[in-house]
Amino acid sequence: MRMLAGIEVVSLAVNVPGPVAAARLTEHGATVTKIEPPEGDPLSLHVPSWYARLTESQTILPLDLKTEKGKSALAARLSGADLLVMGAYGHTRVRELLLGGATRTILESMTVPVLMAH
């Protein structure tokens, strides 16, 4: 049995530490949705083979978190999440991007754990 089966994870992490953490969660059965900027994760451009390996079992969702549409889509994902993985942007940067609307409300009221991978 996979230990994390049924656990829904949203990952806002890019580059290496956060995606590695999310990949490990996937290996143990968690369902991971990786949120990326519209231009993609920089790792996908610099080391495509690593990126492919780390994200092979994840759902990739490109969102522009500077727009209300992107924020709303993220809010919808977060509302059903059991865990939020953050990395390169860090908690402060994510809050700066998501200062308004439904996403802010959800972030401020989240009772799910946040895994900071640096």
Beta strands, then each sheet from edge to edge (+ up, - down):
strand 1: 8-11
strand 2: 31-36
strand 3: 59-62
strand 4: 83-86
strand 5: 114-116
sheet 1: 3+ 2+ 1+ 4+ 5+
end
